[in-house]
Amino acid sequence: MAIFRLPLSGNVTQSINPWNWFFNPVGSQVGLINIELGRSSNPAVEQEVLDEVASYGKQLGRIEDALMVLLDRFQPEKPLSPEQQRAVDDFKALVKEIAEVKARNQPRSS
């Protein structure tokens, strides 16, 4: 004999947990504020680098320092195009602005 059920009747199980509604409204968010850093081909290695070697900021700072050394010694054989010169100037301005923020946030020695 066939079993006949009307919509919304029988064998329905649903967990009702208001904490999930409040703290997990999207399904994957763990806290109230999460930062998605994107996908990584090897998250375990990336996490180990961040924990044991250097933060993203430290890594970017080292790249900035190395690029500034190269730019200071850069002598192109032919003039840069306006777009290329703008990219170099924008990078130097960015590095200068970052240095200003760092200077403003240095601990004051007494």
Protein Blocks (a to p, Z undefined) as FASTA:
>chain_A
ZZdddehiajiacdddfklmmmmmnopamblbdcdebjafblmlmmmmmmmmocfklmmm
mmmmmmmmmmmmpccfbdcdfklmmmmmmmmmmmmmmmmmmmmmpccdZZ
